[in-house]
Amino acid sequence: MTARREGNKAAVERYRLKNTRIDYVPAPDVLAIIRHWRKARLNNCAAGVIDKLVREGHRAIQEAKRHDVRT
């Protein structure tokens, strides 16, 4: 294994020690969205794409709730 791969492997192991892993199987339409944004280079890995999509979705939902005037 190259030095670069060893460094990356160590970084991944450190990341996994600090962060909770979620066993997730996306619905077919969601997988298509993930693949679309991965191909568009939103991020260089599926996990990064999912992180960005979830964060943006969260922001959008919060914003919509702020403007929801139901009482």
N, C-alpha and C positions, 0 to 999 in steps of 0.2 A: 504494500500500500504506500502511496506517495505521502510526503510530509503534509501536503495540502489536504489530502483526504483524512489523514490522522487528525489534523487540526480541526477540520469540519466535524469529524466524528466526536471529538471531545466537546466541541461547542454544542452539538446536538444533545449529548448526554447531560451537560450542565443545564441546558434549557429544560429538558425533560424532568430533571430533579426538582426544578423550581415551579414547574407549571403542571396543572392537572390535565390529564389526557381524557378526551371524551370519545367514546366509541360512537361514531356517527355515520349513518348511511343516508345520503341525501336522496330525496325523491328525484325521479328522472328529470323533471323540469328544472329542479334546482341544480342538478348535476350539469345540465346544459348551460345554465347561467355561470356556474363556476368555470366550466371549460371555456366559455366565451371570454370571460375576463382574464383567464390564464393565458389564452392565446393572444389577447390584446395587451399582455404584459403589465397588467395591473400590479402583479407581484410575481416573483420567480418561483413560487411554490403554491400548491393548493391551499395549504394552511394559511399562508399570507393573504391569499385572495379571500378565503372565508373570513378571516379576521377583519379585513377591510369592509367586506359586504355586511357583516354583522354590525360593526360600528356605525356604518352609514345608515343601515336600517334602523338601528336604535335611535340615532339622532332624528331621523325622519319621523319615527313614531312619537318621540317626545315632542317634536315641533307640532305635529298634527294634534296631539292631546292638548297642547297649550292653546291652540286655536279652536278647540272643540268647546262650544258654548252650551252644551246640553246641561240642563239642571234638573 
